[in-house]
Amino acid sequence: MIRLNDIFGQDAAVASLRAAVAADRLPHGLIFAGPEGVGKATTAAGLAGLFLCEKPGEDDACGKCRSCQVMESGNHPDYHVITKELARVHDKSGTSKATQLSINVIRYDLAEPAGRKTVLGRGKFFVIEQAELMTDAAQNAMLKTLEEPAGRCLIVLLTTHASELLPTIRSRCQTIRFASLPVQMVVKHLQRRGIDESTAEAAAEFSDGSLGLAIRWIEDGILGHATGVAEAMDMILAGRGAELVDLLRKGADAYAAKALERDELASKDSAVRAGLGVYLAFAARRIRQKIRSSGDEDFLDRACDAVDAIARAEKYLGANVNVSLVLEQLAGALRGEIGEPQRR
């Protein structure tokens, strides 16, 4: 069973939650906002244990009562985790790619259970993963539950993009901020999992302080592609040609293949877009590192052009422009804007 005492690197968030519990001032809705893989879901599980505990201590669940025992088993009847994949349960055609949290998911997996009597008597706890993927209709469907839940109820929305939630949702929830973890903390915890130091350091660096992402990068074999993208970016910034776009395409395809292994019903196009977004972020991060260590004006001009080219590619991805067209645009921008450095 995960408890709040198990959470590391998020002292401010945990302290805020403990203070609210101690003062009996938890709202009906909380937004856990922050980067992916930094402990939002783990903290939600720890808070659920405390919220549902029959004999809670001063700042954590007892770990011994019936509720805690059921929480430990992973089958607590009053603890509900809501994901976009639940859309398939309500899709009569059987073809849903589950790329959004639909209104039916919120109606049948949140609103209805929230209105029923608690099973173990301590209340009901809901966690909505990737809450920014809720459609507007789905968010509107949960407003009444947020405002007037039946009995003791807590809804936690996990998101990396809180600004994408409707203002009506944000105004009815208290936002708890989660920060990136220190890189050395990520390295330390990866090594505790038996990962060698060099791999742990590379994964921690590429994950920008996200333990969850670092673990996934290692498990999915992403580090090799990430290193290739970083090296290609170095060559481009030095004014030499490099097959960055080909590396991005291969990396995105490999990322999508892993995503489809985990969920064969997932959308391949969405997975490729997500993978391309990851590698574009790696490239942009490499540029920022180089900018911090250089004072050469010509180099800085080229670096800024590269950042602009990548930002446009990310914008096109978000606008659902065809992936091949996005890569063609990026290749042209890099050839035209990031060519040989001008000689004085």
C-alpha positions as CSV (number, residue, x, y, z in Angstrom):
1,M,0.0,0.0,0.0
2,I,1.3,3.4,-1.0
3,R,1.2,6.0,1.8
4,L,2.0,9.7,1.9
5,N,5.2,8.9,3.8
6,D,6.4,7.0,0.7
7,I,6.3,10.2,-1.5
8,F,9.7,11.8,-2.2
9,G,10.7,15.0,-3.9
10,Q,7.3,16.7,-3.5
11,D,7.5,18.0,0.1
12,A,5.4,21.1,-0.6
13,A,2.6,19.3,-2.2
14,V,2.4,16.6,0.5
15,A,2.6,19.2,3.3
16,S,-0.3,21.1,1.8
17,L,-2.4,18.0,1.6
18,R,-1.6,16.9,5.1
19,A,-2.5,20.4,6.4
20,A,-5.8,20.3,4.6
21,V,-6.6,16.8,6.0
22,A,-5.6,17.8,9.6
23,A,-7.8,20.9,9.4
24,D,-10.6,18.9,7.8
25,R,-10.6,21.3,4.9
26,L,-10.1,19.1,1.9
27,P,-12.2,20.4,-1.0
28,H,-14.4,18.1,-3.1
29,G,-12.0,18.5,-6.0
30,L,-8.2,18.7,-6.3
31,I,-6.1,19.3,-9.4
32,F,-2.6,17.7,-9.3
33,A,-0.8,19.7,-11.9
34,G,2.8,19.1,-13.0
35,P,5.1,17.3,-15.4
36,E,4.5,13.6,-16.3
37,G,6.1,11.0,-14.0
38,V,6.9,13.1,-11.0
39,G,4.6,11.5,-8.5
40,K,1.1,12.9,-9.0
41,A,-0.6,9.5,-9.4
42,T,1.5,8.0,-6.5
43,T,0.5,10.9,-4.3
44,A,-3.1,10.5,-5.2
45,A,-3.0,6.9,-4.2
46,G,-1.3,7.9,-0.9
47,L,-3.9,10.5,-0.2
48,A,-6.7,8.0,-1.0
49,G,-5.3,5.6,1.6
50,L,-5.4,8.3,4.2
51,F,-8.8,9.6,3.1
52,L,-10.4,6.1,3.3
53,C,-8.5,4.9,6.3
54,E,-10.7,3.8,9.3
55,K,-8.1,4.7,11.9
56,P,-5.9,7.4,10.4
57,G,-2.9,8.7,12.3
58,E,-1.9,12.3,12.6
59,D,-0.5,12.5,9.0
60,D,-0.9,9.1,7.3
61,A,-3.1,6.0,7.0
62,C,-2.7,3.4,9.7
63,G,-1.9,0.6,7.2
64,K,-3.7,-2.0,9.3
65,C,-7.5,-1.4,9.2
66,R,-9.8,-3.2,6.8
67,S,-9.8,-0.3,4.4
68,C,-6.0,-0.2,4.3
69,Q,-5.8,-4.0,3.8
70,V,-8.2,-3.8,0.8
71,M,-6.2,-0.8,-0.5
72,E,-3.1,-2.9,-0.3
73,S,-4.8,-5.7,-2.3
74,G,-5.7,-3.2,-5.1
75,N,-9.4,-3.9,-4.9
76,H,-10.8,-1.1,-2.8
77,P,-14.5,-0.7,-3.7
78,D,-14.5,3.0,-2.9
79,Y,-11.3,3.9,-4.8
80,H,-11.9,4.5,-8.5
81,V,-9.2,5.3,-11.1
82,I,-10.7,6.7,-14.3
83,T,-8.7,6.5,-17.6
84,K,-9.4,7.3,-21.2
85,E,-9.4,3.6,-22.0
86,L,-12.7,3.2,-20.2
87,A,-14.3,4.8,-23.3
88,R,-14.1,1.4,-24.9
89,V,-16.4,-0.1,-22.3
90,H,-19.1,2.3,-23.5
91,D,-18.4,2.1,-27.2
92,K,-21.0,-0.3,-28.7
93,S,-19.2,-0.3,-32.1
94,G,-16.0,-1.7,-30.5
95,T,-13.8,0.5,-32.6
96,S,-12.9,3.3,-30.1
97,K,-9.3,4.3,-30.0
98,A,-9.9,5.9,-26.6
99,T,-7.9,9.0,-27.3
100,Q,-10.2,11.2,-25.2
101,L,-12.1,11.0,-21.9
102,S,-15.7,10.9,-23.1
103,I,-18.9,12.1,-21.5
104,N,-20.0,8.5,-21.1
105,V,-16.9,7.7,-19.0
106,I,-17.6,10.6,-16.6
107,R,-21.3,9.8,-16.4
108,Y,-21.0,6.1,-15.8
109,D,-17.6,5.8,-14.1
110,L,-17.7,8.9,-11.9
111,A,-21.1,10.6,-11.6
112,E,-23.1,7.4,-11.0
113,P,-20.7,5.7,-8.5
114,A,-20.3,9.1,-6.7
115,G,-24.1,9.1,-6.2
116,R,-24.2,5.6,-4.6
117,K,-23.7,4.7,-1.0
118,T,-20.1,4.0,0.0
119,V,-19.2,0.4,0.5
120,L,-16.8,0.6,3.5
121,G,-18.4,3.7,5.0
122,R,-15.5,6.1,4.8
123,G,-16.3,7.9,1.6
124,K,-15.5,7.6,-2.1
125,F,-12.3,8.6,-3.8
126,F,-11.9,9.2,-7.6
127,V,-8.7,9.8,-9.6
128,I,-9.0,11.0,-13.2
129,E,-5.8,10.4,-15.1
130,Q,-4.8,12.7,-18.0
131,A,-7.7,14.9,-17.1
132,E,-6.8,17.4,-19.8
133,L,-8.2,14.8,-22.3
134,M,-11.7,15.2,-21.0
135,T,-14.0,16.6,-23.7
136,D,-15.9,19.8,-22.8
137,A,-19.1,17.8,-22.5
138,A,-17.4,15.4,-20.1
139,Q,-16.1,18.2,-17.9
140,N,-19.5,19.8,-17.9
141,A,-21.0,16.5,-16.9
142,M,-18.9,16.4,-13.7
143,L,-19.7,19.9,-12.5
144,K,-22.7,18.8,-10.3
145,T,-20.7,16.1,-8.7
146,L,-17.9,18.5,-7.9
147,E,-20.3,21.0,-6.4
148,E,-22.6,18.7,-4.5
149,P,-21.3,15.2,-4.1
150,A,-23.4,12.7,-2.3
151,G,-21.7,12.1,1.0
152,R,-17.9,12.3,1.7
153,C,-16.3,12.3,-1.7
154,L,-13.0,13.5,-3.2
155,I,-12.1,13.8,-6.9
156,V,-8.5,14.3,-7.9
157,L,-7.7,15.3,-11.5
158,L,-4.2,14.5,-12.7
159,T,-2.9,16.7,-15.5
160,T,0.2,18.0,-17.2
161,H,-1.8,20.9,-18.7
162,A,-4.1,22.4,-16.2
163,S,-4.8,25.3,-18.5
164,E,-6.6,23.0,-20.9
165,L,-9.3,22.3,-18.2
166,L,-12.4,24.5,-18.4
167,P,-12.4,27.5,-16.1
168,T,-15.6,26.1,-14.5
169,I,-13.6,23.0,-13.4
170,R,-10.5,24.9,-12.3
171,S,-12.6,27.3,-10.2
172,R,-14.2,24.4,-8.3
173,C,-11.0,22.7,-7.5
174,Q,-7.9,23.5,-5.5
175,T,-4.7,23.2,-7.5
176,I,-1.7,21.4,-6.0
177,R,1.5,22.0,-8.0
178,F,4.1,19.2,-8.5
179,A,7.6,20.1,-9.6
180,S,10.3,18.2,-11.6
181,L,12.5,16.1,-9.4
182,P,16.2,16.9,-9.0
183,V,18.2,14.9,-11.6
184,Q,20.4,13.3,-9.0
185,M,17.4,12.1,-7.1
186,V,16.1,10.4,-10.2
187,V,19.6,8.8,-10.8
188,K,19.6,7.6,-7.2
189,H,16.2,5.9,-7.4
190,L,17.0,4.4,-10.8
191,Q,20.2,2.8,-9.3
192,R,18.1,1.4,-6.4
193,R,16.2,-0.4,-9.1
194,G,19.4,-2.1,-10.3
195,I,20.0,0.2,-13.3
196,D,23.7,0.9,-14.0
197,E,25.0,4.4,-13.3
198,S,25.6,5.5,-16.9
199,T,22.2,4.4,-18.1
200,A,20.6,6.0,-15.0
201,E,22.4,9.3,-15.6
202,A,21.4,9.4,-19.3
203,A,17.8,8.5,-18.6
204,A,17.6,11.2,-15.8
205,E,19.0,13.8,-18.1
206,F,16.6,13.1,-21.0
207,S,13.6,12.8,-18.7
208,D,14.0,16.3,-17.2
209,G,13.5,15.2,-13.6
210,S,10.8,12.7,-14.2
211,L,11.4,9.3,-12.6
212,G,8.3,7.8,-14.3
213,L,9.5,8.9,-17.8
214,A,13.1,7.8,-17.0
215,I,11.9,4.3,-16.2
216,R,9.8,4.2,-19.4
217,W,12.6,5.5,-21.6
218,I,14.8,2.7,-20.3
219,E,12.1,0.0,-20.6
220,D,11.1,1.1,-24.1
221,G,14.7,1.4,-25.4
222,I,14.3,5.1,-26.2
223,L,17.7,6.3,-24.9
224,G,19.5,5.2,-28.1
225,H,17.2,7.2,-30.3
226,A,17.4,10.1,-27.9
227,T,21.2,10.1,-28.0
228,G,21.1,10.0,-31.8
229,V,18.8,13.0,-32.0
230,A,21.0,15.0,-29.6
231,E,24.1,14.2,-31.6
232,A,22.4,15.1,-34.9
233,M,21.3,18.4,-33.4
234,D,24.9,19.1,-32.4
235,M,26.0,18.6,-36.0
236,I,23.2,20.9,-37.3
237,L,24.1,23.6,-34.9
238,A,27.7,23.3,-35.9
239,G,26.7,24.0,-39.5
240,R,27.1,20.4,-40.7
241,G,24.5,18.3,-42.3
242,A,22.7,15.5,-40.3
243,E,19.9,13.2,-40.9
244,L,17.8,14.5,-38.0
245,V,14.5,14.1,-39.7
246,D,15.1,10.5,-40.5
247,L,16.1,9.9,-36.9
248,L,12.9,11.6,-35.7
249,R,10.8,9.4,-38.0
250,K,12.5,6.2,-36.9
251,G,12.3,7.2,-33.2
252,A,8.6,8.1,-33.5
253,D,7.8,4.8,-35.3
254,A,9.6,2.8,-32.6
255,Y,7.8,4.8,-29.8
256,A,4.5,4.0,-31.5
257,A,5.3,0.3,-31.8
258,K,5.9,0.1,-28.0
259,A,2.7,1.9,-27.3
260,L,0.8,-0.5,-29.5
261,E,2.4,-3.4,-27.7
262,R,1.0,-2.1,-24.5
263,D,-2.4,-1.4,-26.0
264,E,-3.2,-3.0,-29.4
265,L,-6.4,-1.0,-29.8
266,A,-4.6,2.4,-29.4
267,S,-4.4,4.8,-32.3
268,K,-1.2,4.4,-34.2
269,D,-1.4,7.9,-35.6
270,S,-1.8,9.3,-32.0
271,A,1.1,7.2,-30.8
272,V,3.4,8.3,-33.7
273,R,2.5,12.0,-32.9
274,A,3.2,11.4,-29.3
275,G,6.6,9.8,-30.1
276,L,7.5,12.6,-32.5
277,G,6.6,15.2,-29.8
278,V,9.0,13.4,-27.3
279,Y,11.9,13.5,-29.7
280,L,11.3,17.1,-30.8
281,A,11.4,17.9,-27.1
282,F,14.7,16.1,-26.8
283,A,16.1,18.2,-29.7
284,A,14.8,21.4,-28.2
285,R,16.3,20.6,-24.9
286,R,19.7,19.9,-26.5
287,I,19.6,23.4,-28.2
288,R,18.8,25.1,-24.8
289,Q,21.8,23.3,-23.3
290,K,24.1,24.6,-26.1
291,I,22.7,28.1,-25.9
292,R,23.6,28.3,-22.2
293,S,27.2,27.4,-22.9
294,S,27.9,29.5,-25.9
295,G,28.5,33.3,-26.4
296,D,29.0,33.2,-30.2
297,E,26.5,35.4,-32.0
298,D,26.4,33.4,-35.2
299,F,25.9,30.2,-33.2
300,L,23.1,31.8,-31.1
301,D,21.3,33.0,-34.3
302,R,21.4,29.5,-35.7
303,A,20.2,28.0,-32.4
304,C,17.3,30.4,-32.3
305,D,16.3,29.5,-35.9
306,A,16.4,25.8,-34.9
307,V,14.2,26.5,-31.9
308,D,11.7,28.3,-34.1
309,A,11.7,25.4,-36.6
310,I,11.0,22.9,-33.9
311,A,8.4,25.1,-32.3
312,R,6.5,25.3,-35.6
313,A,6.7,21.5,-36.0
314,E,5.2,21.0,-32.5
315,K,2.5,23.5,-33.4
316,Y,1.6,21.6,-36.6
317,L,1.6,18.4,-34.7
318,G,-0.9,19.8,-32.2
319,A,-3.1,21.0,-35.1
320,N,-3.2,17.5,-36.5
321,V,-1.2,18.3,-39.7
322,N,-0.1,15.1,-41.5
323,V,3.0,13.8,-39.8
324,S,4.9,13.5,-43.1
325,L,4.2,17.1,-43.9
326,V,5.3,18.1,-40.5
327,L,8.7,16.4,-41.0
328,E,9.0,17.8,-44.6
329,Q,8.4,21.3,-43.2
330,L,11.0,20.7,-40.5
331,A,13.6,19.4,-42.9
332,G,13.1,22.4,-45.2
333,A,13.4,24.8,-42.3
334,L,16.6,23.2,-41.1
335,R,18.1,23.2,-44.5
336,G,17.1,26.8,-45.3
337,E,17.6,28.4,-41.9
338,I,20.3,26.4,-40.3
339,G,22.8,26.2,-43.0
340,E,26.5,26.9,-43.0
341,P,27.4,29.6,-40.6
342,Q,28.1,33.0,-42.2
343,R,31.8,33.9,-42.5
344,R,32.9,37.3,-41.6
